[in-house]
């Protein structure tokens, strides 16, 4: 979990966001190509570059309001429930439980059902 948070912190910092939110967690997961789940969803449009562009277009009304980086309430809830050893399952949980991530994907014209099916296939292959 430490590595995921470290990467999510870096992602939030790149956008000058003062909170690590669910979209930063998703970017951190997509950035780590070694986890293997990316190959299942990249052909469907769920790529680091696509989500990075969508996050870059977000307005952050509270950015630069504080000096410290914190986890948002939604990000905390997700991190409490996930299994760090199952990145595909973690990505599914992020998509299911974050309205912000679902909106980003929809705005990027990514077919959520196809992405979730591909992640489910990865989860079943791991079992």
C-alpha positions, 0 to 999 in steps of 0.5 A: 500500500505504501508504494500505491500511496507514494505514486498517488501522492506524486500524481496529485502533486503533479496537478497541484491537487492538495488531496489524494483522491480516487482519480489519483489512486487510479492513475497510480495503478495505471502507471504501474505496468508491472502489475499486469492488469493494464494489458486487459484494459488498455485496448478498451481506452483505459490508459494512463494517458487518457485518464491523465488528460481527463484529470488535468482538465479538472478544476480543483476549488480547494487547491493551494488552500493548504500546505499538506497533502491529505487523503480524501474521505472517498480515497480513505474508504477505498483503501480500507476495503481493498486487497493490495495483492489484487490490483485488478480487483482494486481498480474495479473497486475504484471504478465502482465506488467513485463517482469522480472516476466513473465520470472521468471514464464516461467523459473520456468515452470509455466503455465502463462495462467492457473495462469491468468485464476485462478486469473481472477476467483478470481477477478470475485468471489470478484465482 
